[in-house]
Amino acid sequence: MMEGGADWIHLDVMDGQFVPPITFGADLAASLVKLGPTPMEAHLMTLTPDRHFEAFVAAGCKRITFHLEATAHAHRLAQSLRRSGVQAGVAVNPATPASALASVVSDVDLVLVMTVNPGWGGQEMIASCVDKVREVRAMAPHVTIQVDGGVDPTTIRRLYEAGATDFVAGSFVVKSGTIADNLRALRDACA
């Protein structure tokens, strides 16, 4: 990914509770950070995201995203991340309305709109999420909007036109061909 030109390395951290799969923790993130200069971000699909903040900051992640659905204290979590010197991101699942972000969007650096149900790669994008991206963009004109799920050269254009600025595209990027060519195809689709 680094050699192919990825802007960020997106690490999906799953605890087996917020989503059924279990992936990895901060130790793996720390070993990956040493591989090169591309910044790492941790997407915490966990029930208690704040319990993991310190470890992922220490691992060298530059941005940490937690799910709005996993906490009653989104402002406190975002403030905690920023005080730790990393960018704060908040994610919402496909069924969570954009309006749920209204009170916290000004306190985060990034909003991650999940365009599939979190937990598994290779899913098709849920088309109604394009409208959610539009709603978030209208609500917060200057926030970074990241989308995750079903991103390919066809869907990326619709998401980009709706206002998304960052794209997580795991399956498309590694499925066939070269990573560099696939990243280029995604960038070209937004040109």
N, C-alpha and C positions, 0 to 999 in steps of 0.2 A: 504494500500500500504506500509506504513512504517513497520507494523508488518509482512507483507509478504516478506519483504526483498528488496524492490525497492531501487536502488542506488540514484535516483533523483525522485522528484515529478515534472512532466511537466505540467505547467498550460497554456492551450490554451486561450489566451485573444483575443477576436474578437470584432470589433467595428461596425459591420453592414455596413461597407463601403468597406474595403479591401476585406472582405468576407461577404456574406449576414447575417449570424447569429450574434447575440450579446450574449456575455457570461457574464463576470464579470470584476471587476477592482481590484485595489491594496488593497482595504479593505478586500476582501475575502482572497487574498494572505497573508496579515498580520495575519489574524486569523488562517490560516492553518499552517503558520510557527511556531506558538506556540504549535502545537500538538506533535512535536518531533524533533529529530536531523537530519532527512533526509533532505538534501538541496532541496530548491525549485528553479525552473527556470521558467521564464516567456517567452513564445513564443508569441510575439506581432504581431498578424495578424491585423495590424492597418495601416491606411493611414498616420498617423503622429506619428510614434513610439517614436521619441525623446521627444514628449510632455508628455510621460508616464514614461520615465526613472526614474526620481527622485522619483516618488511615489512607483514604484516597488523596487527600491533600499532601500527606507525607510521601505518598507514592509518586507524586509529581504531576498529577492530573491538573490541568489548567482551568477546567470547567467541570462542574458537577451539577447534574440535573436530577431532581427528585420529582415524584408524582404528586400532584395536587390531591389526588384521591387517597394518598397514604398518610396525610397529616391534617390535623385541625389547626396547625400553627405555621402556615406557609410563610408568613412575613418573618417570623423568628428564624426559620430555617434559611431563608434567602439572606437575611442579615448576617447570620452566622457564617455562611459561605463567603460572603463579601469581606467580612472581618478577617477571614482566614487567608485572604489574598487571591481567591479564585473567582471566576465568573459563576454566577448563580443562574441555574436554569430550572424552569418548572415545566413538567410534562402533563398533558391531559390525554386520557383514553378516548377512543372514538365516540363513546356514548356520553361523554361529559361535554356539556354545552360551553361554547366560548364565553358566555356571560359569567361562568364560574371564575374566570380569570380576572374579571374587572377590578377587583380590589387589590390584587397582588402584582399585576402586570408592570406597574411603574417601579417595583422593587426588584425586578429580575433583569438579567442581561439577555436572556433567551427564553422563548416559549417553544416547547417541543410539542407539536401537534402529531399525535400518533395517528397514522393513516391506515393502520391495521390494528387488530387486537394484539397487545404486547405478549411476548413470550416465545414466538416461533418465527423463523425466517421463511421466505418464499411465498408469503401470502399476497393476494391481489389487493391493491389499494381500494379502500372503501370510498366510493365516489363522493359521498356527501361530505367528506372531510375537506374537500376543496373549498366548499362554502365556509367551513369553519376557519380555514386559513384566511379567507377574505374578511370574515368578521374580526378576527384577531388583528389583522392589519389595520382595519378601520379604527379599532379601539386603541391601538398602540403603533402609530406610524413609524416610530424609530426603533422598535425592538427587533432583535434578530429572531426570525421565525424559522425554526427547523422542522422538517417533516421526516418521518421515519416509517417506512413500510410501503412496499409495492412501487418503489421509485425505479423507473426505467426511462428510456428516451421519449416514450409517449406520455407518461404521466408527469414527468418532471416539468414539461412545458406548461401544463395546466396549473400545477402547483406554483411555479415561478410567476406566472401571470396573475395568480391570486394573491401573491405577496410573500411567498416563502423565499428565504435567502440562503438557507443551509439545507443540505439534503443528505440523508443517511441512506445509502444504497448498497447494502451488503450483498444480497443474492445476485442482483444484476451484475455487479462489478466482478464477482469471482466465478460466475457460472460457466462462462466459456470465453475464448479469446484471451487477450491480455488485460491486465488491470489498467495499464496506461491507456490502451485503446478504448476500454469501456468508460473510463473517467472522461476521456476526450469526447466520446459520444454524448455523455450527459451534459458536459459543458456546451457543446455545439448545439444541443437541443434548446438551450436557454439563450443562445446568441440572437 
